[in-house]
Amino acid sequence: MNFKTFNLVYRLIFFLIAFSFFTINLNVISADENIVEDFRFTSMIPEGIQFSIDVSDVSLIEDIQVKFKIDGRKTVQYEYVEIPEDLSLLTLTYFFSTSKADRYIPPGSSITYYFELFFKDGTKLRTEQKKGVVLDSRFEWNKVSGEIVDIYFHGPVGRRANKLLEACEKTVTQMSNLLGVTENKPISVIMYNNYSEMFDVVVKKSETQAGSLITEGQAFATENVVLVDGGSRSALGVSTHEITHVIVARASEDSYLGVPLWLNEGLAELANIEQDAGYDRYLEWAIDTGRILPFSSLNRFPGNPNLTLVAYGQSKSFIEFLINEFPAGSMSKLMQNISEKKSINDSFKDTFGKDLTEIENMWREKLGIELVLSEDKKESPEENLHADQVADSLNEEDDFHLSRSNGSCGGSTMSFEFYPFGVLLLAFFVKRFYFNRRKRN
């Protein structure tokens, strides 16, 4: 091949590469600016959530993923939107069922979501993020808001909702001060008018677990949500009890699995503004009959309904003892120690100067009941379940971690934008090599 022919071939290659590069980038610009017209989600709770996206040309699309994150959770969930055979359909949908326990989303949860589109030409598009609140689709909801708490309600119960708001706001302030919580995110309280309305959205628990708190209210500390039966006579007490669980989780920096059950429930019942004398009567009965349980065994409450009520009563009594007998700020220090992944015994030693069994015996002595025996002073395996067994906190920025790892669009292949430059650079060096060789000859 002579130099003139080589130069002609080189120019032709350069033209083809430049043309392909220009064409590829036209496709990217067209997809980015025109393909997505709108997207949204529709709550169909208690059945699930439907995501919808309006596109201008389905024929260009290879795959679509919808990605969403519930506020407070660490990972993003993602699903593939089915591409229809009928390419004239311009609105595509995906229904995410929440009927299974591992897919449950409590009403009142905040959601962030977006779509990713993968085109047949190898390009892709990520939409902007949108936010919303997942509500029970069976009712038309109204909202009253305080500084931290939002009360969602439906029907002519506005006065009741405002009373609930006042009680919850006061409780959040008091318990945050007690436990050392300085920053609070909004908490959503979903107030139903009766338990029949709540039945389909609450997480079902064992029938052997007793007490109205189980059936009349539930707290979801991770999602910052409380569900409550606003029609019950103890609605204010249930709400203040349940919302305290959210504050306990925050005080222990979301490592509330490391907070013993007796401590969590004792604090929640302390905050209950409508405390039932029933717990006190069961505590008296347990004292008289020798049924007080060591706190080292109360990481799980008994299945017997009567002993469950005893557990609530003695937990509240012990918390009151700690608050009254030790300096102000002690409960805040205890929560800080727990959040640092210390065992409950080490947390007690650092806070009160004595371990749990020693402090418990001080409480028992004041009540005039038998002290915990020395062989009960050892920690059980359950008592050593601390926050270090909880998954490490994940990055919650825009690039969310995914809860599934079988995506079909990952990889490390060279992008189309870079490929033409590589070929062009190779052609340049080939020409230079050929020219230098011809010059030497």
ZABA-465242 format. One line per 3 residues: number of its first residue (from 0); their letters; for each residue x, y, z of C-alpha. Coordinates in steps of 0.05 Angstrom, whole numbers, padded with zeros to 5 digits. Layout:
N
NUM = A = X,Y,Z  ...
! end
This chain:
441
0 = MNF = 00000,00000,00000  00031,00067,-00021  00028,00129,00023
3 = KTF = -00027,00162,-00017  -00072,00102,-00011  -00057,00094,00063
6 = NLV = -00074,00167,00075  -00140,00159,00039  -00158,00098,00081
9 = YRL = -00138,00135,00144  -00183,00194,00127  -00241,00147,00114
12 = IFF = -00232,00112,00181  -00229,00179,00216  -00294,00201,00183
15 = LIA = -00331,00137,00201  -00308,00141,00274  -00328,00214,00280
18 = FSF = -00396,00200,00248  -00410,00141,00295  -00389,00181,00356
21 = FTI = -00435,00239,00335  -00493,00190,00323  -00485,00155,00390
24 = NLN = -00486,00220,00428  -00548,00242,00390  -00582,00179,00417
27 = VIS = -00560,00196,00488  -00586,00267,00483  -00652,00245,00453
30 = ADE = -00663,00192,00508  -00644,00239,00564  -00689,00296,00542
33 = NIV = -00750,00263,00512  -00760,00190,00529  -00789,00198,00600
36 = EDF = -00851,00242,00605  -00871,00228,00677  -00865,00176,00733
39 = RFT = -00900,00167,00800  -00921,00117,00853  -00991,00100,00879
42 = SMI = -01002,00070,00948  -01047,00010,00947  -01033,-00008,01020
45 = PEG = -01050,-00057,01051  -01039,-00096,00986  -00977,-00060,00960
48 = IQF = -00949,-00002,00919  -00955,00011,00844  -00900,00048,00806
51 = SID = -00916,00079,00738  -00873,00111,00684  -00896,00146,00620
54 = VSD = -00848,00139,00561  -00852,00167,00491  -00823,00106,00454
57 = VSL = -00822,00036,00484  -00786,00006,00424  -00720,00038,00444
60 = IED = -00720,00007,00514  -00686,-00059,00532  -00699,-00059,00608
63 = IQV = -00729,-00014,00661  -00714,-00018,00736  -00753,00017,00790
66 = KFK = -00711,00030,00853  -00740,00054,00919  -00717,00064,00991
69 = IDG = -00760,00068,01053  -00735,00123,01099  -00695,00094,01157
72 = RKT = -00678,00029,01122  -00607,00018,01098  -00617,-00011,01029
75 = VQY = -00653,00003,00964  -00700,-00048,00935  -00705,-00055,00860
78 = EYV = -00749,-00092,00811  -00754,-00098,00736  -00813,-00067,00700
81 = EIP = -00841,-00114,00647  -00834,-00089,00576  -00900,-00102,00540
84 = EDL = -00906,-00137,00473  -00954,-00083,00452  -00905,-00026,00439
87 = SLL = -00961,00024,00431  -00970,00024,00507  -00934,00085,00534
90 = TLT = -00949,00077,00609  -00912,00019,00642  -00926,-00004,00713
93 = YFF = -00898,-00049,00767  -00937,-00072,00828  -00897,-00086,00891
96 = STS = -00936,-00131,00937  -00927,-00119,01012  -00968,-00180,01035
99 = KAD = -00907,-00220,01056  -00870,-00206,01121  -00803,-00191,01087
102 = RYI = -00837,-00141,01041  -00879,-00106,01093  -00882,-00030,01093
105 = PPG = -00919,00005,01150  -00968,00059,01127  -00938,00127,01142
108 = SSI = -00869,00109,01116  -00832,00160,01073  -00807,00134,01006
111 = TYY = -00754,00157,00956  -00757,00126,00887  -00731,00133,00816
114 = FEL = -00726,00093,00750  -00667,00070,00709  -00677,00056,00635
117 = FFK = -00630,00014,00593  -00634,00025,00518  -00621,-00024,00461
120 = DGT = -00563,00019,00436  -00525,00007,00502  -00540,00075,00534
123 = KLR = -00578,00084,00598  -00617,00138,00635  -00630,00150,00709
126 = TEQ = -00688,00194,00727  -00689,00245,00783  -00710,00222,00852
129 = KKG = -00779,00234,00879  -00805,00229,00950  -00873,00213,00980
132 = VVL = -00910,00182,01039  -00941,00113,01035  -01011,00116,01065
135 = DSR = -01068,00066,01073  -01106,00071,01007  -01173,00054,01037
138 = FEW = -01182,00122,01069  -01176,00196,01053  -01125,00223,01102
141 = NKV = -01118,00291,01135  -01057,00314,01175  -01041,00358,01234
144 = SGE = -00968,00372,01249  -00926,00394,01308  -00851,00407,01312
147 = IVD = -00834,00333,01306  -00898,00292,01302  -00947,00287,01244
150 = IYF = -01016,00257,01260  -01053,00227,01201  -01127,00216,01211
153 = HGP = -01191,00208,01171  -01263,00225,01186  -01292,00278,01234
156 = VGR = -01241,00265,01289  -01199,00328,01284  -01205,00346,01358
159 = RAN = -01181,00276,01377  -01123,00282,01329  -01101,00348,01360
162 = KLL = -01104,00318,01430  -01062,00261,01406  -01012,00309,01374
165 = EAC = -01005,00349,01439  -00993,00286,01480  -00942,00257,01431
168 = EKT = -00903,00322,01423  -00898,00329,01499  -00875,00257,01506
171 = VTQ = -00822,00264,01452  -00794,00326,01487  -00794,00295,01556
174 = MSN = -00765,00227,01536  -00713,00259,01490  -00689,00301,01548
177 = LLG = -00687,00240,01594  -00649,00196,01545  -00603,00248,01515
180 = VTE = -00633,00253,01445  -00614,00321,01416  -00638,00313,01344
183 = NKP = -00705,00286,01323  -00731,00268,01253  -00806,00273,01240
186 = ISV = -00848,00216,01266  -00913,00196,01231  -00971,00172,01275
189 = IMY = -01026,00139,01235  -01090,00143,01276  -01144,00093,01257
192 = NNY = -01215,00100,01285  -01220,00029,01310  -01181,-00036,01310
195 = SEM = -01220,-00066,01253  -01190,-00012,01208  -01120,-00028,01235
198 = FDV = -01126,-00103,01230  -01100,-00111,01159  -01039,-00067,01168
201 = VVK = -01011,-00087,01236  -00957,-00140,01242  -00991,-00199,01274
204 = KSE = -00961,-00226,01338  -00970,-00287,01381  -01039,-00295,01413
207 = TQA = -01004,-00312,01478  -00975,-00242,01483  -01023,-00204,01527
210 = GSL = -01039,-00131,01538  -01077,-00079,01499  -01013,-00046,01476
213 = ITE = -01000,-00104,01429  -01067,-00097,01394  -01080,-00022,01400
216 = GQA = -01013,00005,01377  -00948,-00013,01343  -00883,00025,01335
219 = FAT = -00835,00018,01276  -00773,00054,01300  -00733,00043,01236
222 = ENV = -00787,00075,01193  -00805,00129,01245  -00878,00106,01245
225 = VLV = -00930,00092,01299  -00997,00059,01286  -01051,00070,01338
228 = DGG = -01125,00055,01349  -01150,00125,01362  -01219,00100,01381
231 = SRS = -01196,00062,01442  -01204,00092,01512  -01129,00087,01523
234 = ALG = -01109,00118,01456  -01067,00173,01488  -01031,00123,01533
237 = VST = -01018,00075,01476  -00992,00130,01431  -00944,00158,01483
240 = HEI = -00920,00088,01500  -00907,00069,01428  -00875,00134,01407
243 = THV = -00825,00125,01464  -00799,00063,01430  -00778,00107,01372
246 = IVA = -00741,00154,01420  -00706,00095,01454  -00681,00072,01386
249 = RAS = -00654,00142,01372  -00622,00146,01441  -00585,00082,01427
252 = EDS = -00568,00105,01357  -00615,00055,01324  -00580,-00003,01358
255 = YLG = -00643,-00018,01398  -00633,-00093,01389  -00579,-00082,01441
258 = VPL = -00630,-00050,01488  -00659,-00105,01534  -00733,-00114,01526
261 = WLN = -00747,-00098,01599  -00710,-00032,01592  -00746,-00014,01527
264 = EGL = -00815,-00031,01554  -00801,-00001,01622  -00784,00066,01591
267 = AEL = -00844,00063,01545  -00891,00049,01603  -00859,00104,01644
270 = ANI = -00878,00153,01587  -00950,00127,01583  -00993,00186,01604
273 = EQD = -01052,00141,01619  -01019,00087,01660  -01064,00030,01681
276 = AGY = -01062,00010,01754  -01066,-00062,01731  -00990,-00067,01723
279 = DRY = -00981,-00044,01795  -01032,-00096,01820  -00996,-00151,01781
282 = LEW = -00930,-00128,01810  -00958,-00132,01881  -00986,-00202,01866
285 = AID = -00918,-00224,01839  -00882,-00197,01901  -00930,-00234,01947
288 = TGR = -00924,-00299,01909  -00850,-00297,01894  -00859,-00290,01818
291 = ILP = -00812,-00231,01806  -00764,-00252,01750  -00690,-00232,01747
294 = FSS = -00679,-00178,01695  -00623,-00220,01665  -00679,-00267,01640
297 = LNR = -00725,-00213,01614  -00695,-00203,01545  -00757,-00242,01525
300 = FPG = -00822,-00235,01563  -00858,-00298,01588  -00911,-00329,01544
303 = NPN = -00959,-00333,01604  -01005,-00272,01599  -01004,-00259,01675
306 = LTL = -00928,-00263,01679  -00923,-00216,01618  -00963,-00164,01657
309 = VAY = -00916,-00176,01716  -00856,-00164,01670  -00885,-00097,01647
312 = GQS = -00900,-00077,01719  -00831,-00095,01748  -00796,-00063,01688
315 = KSF = -00832,00003,01699  -00818,00000,01774  -00744,-00013,01762
318 = IEF = -00738,00046,01714  -00771,00091,01765  -00721,00066,01817
321 = LIN = -00662,00083,01771  -00688,00153,01757  -00704,00168,01830
324 = EFP = -00642,00138,01863  -00587,00161,01816  -00564,00230,01791
327 = AGS = -00598,00266,01734  -00568,00247,01667  -00557,00175,01687
330 = MSK = -00608,00147,01637  -00576,00188,01582  -00508,00160,01601
333 = LMQ = -00536,00089,01602  -00563,00097,01531  -00497,00125,01508
336 = NIS = -00460,00065,01536  -00508,00018,01502  -00499,00055,01436
339 = EKK = -00424,00043,01443  -00438,-00032,01438  -00423,-00047,01510
342 = SIN = -00458,-00105,01545  -00515,-00087,01592  -00471,-00104,01652
345 = DSF = -00414,-00060,01628  -00463,-00005,01612  -00491,-00009,01683
348 = KDT = -00421,-00009,01713  -00400,00052,01673  -00465,00089,01689
351 = FGK = -00482,00069,01761  -00417,00040,01787  -00448,-00029,01797
354 = DLT = -00470,-00084,01749  -00543,-00101,01733  -00550,-00155,01787
357 = EIE = -00523,-00110,01842  -00569,-00053,01822  -00627,-00101,01817
360 = NMW = -00614,-00126,01887  -00616,-00054,01912  -00685,-00048,01881
363 = REK = -00707,-00116,01909  -00683,-00096,01978  -00724,-00033,01976
366 = LGI = -00786,-00073,01957  -00771,-00124,02012  -00765,-00184,01965
369 = ELV = -00714,-00240,01958  -00648,-00220,01927  -00621,-00250,01863
372 = LSE = -00578,-00311,01878  -00504,-00309,01860  -00511,-00361,01806
375 = DKK = -00560,-00316,01770  -00509,-00261,01765  -00477,-00289,01703
378 = ESP = -00500,-00261,01637  -00540,-00307,01592  -00521,-00315,01519
381 = EEN = -00582,-00274,01501  -00558,-00217,01545  -00495,-00212,01503
384 = LHA = -00534,-00196,01439  -00507,-00127,01426  -00508,-00077,01371
387 = DQV = -00443,-00105,01342  -00486,-00162,01315  -00528,-00112,01276
390 = ADS = -00506,-00096,01205  -00459,-00037,01200  -00490,00027,01177
393 = LNE = -00491,00035,01101  -00483,00097,01060  -00549,00132,01051
396 = EDD = -00529,00182,00998  -00559,00184,00928  -00520,00122,00906
399 = FHL = -00559,00075,00951  -00536,00004,00967  -00578,-00048,00933
402 = SRS = -00615,-00103,00970  -00609,-00149,00911  -00546,-00167,00873
405 = NGS = -00571,-00200,00810  -00577,-00139,00766  -00568,-00151,00692
408 = CGG = -00539,-00084,00673  -00475,-00081,00713  -00405,-00092,00686
411 = STM = -00341,-00056,00669  -00342,-00053,00593  -00313,00007,00557
414 = SFE = -00365,00061,00544  -00385,00080,00473  -00361,00151,00485
417 = FYP = -00290,00128,00499  -00285,00073,00446  -00280,00118,00383
420 = FGV = -00224,00158,00415  -00185,00094,00427  -00192,00072,00355
423 = LLL = -00174,00141,00330  -00112,00143,00373  -00092,00074,00347
426 = AFF = -00100,00097,00275  -00056,00158,00289  00001,00115,00314
429 = VKR = -00006,00067,00256  -00001,00125,00207  00059,00154,00243
432 = FYF = 00094,00087,00244  00081,00076,00169  00105,00147,00152
435 = NRR = 00169,00140,00193  00184,00072,00162  00173,00099,00091
438 = KRN = 00219,00159,00107  00275,00113,00131  00268,00071,00068
! end
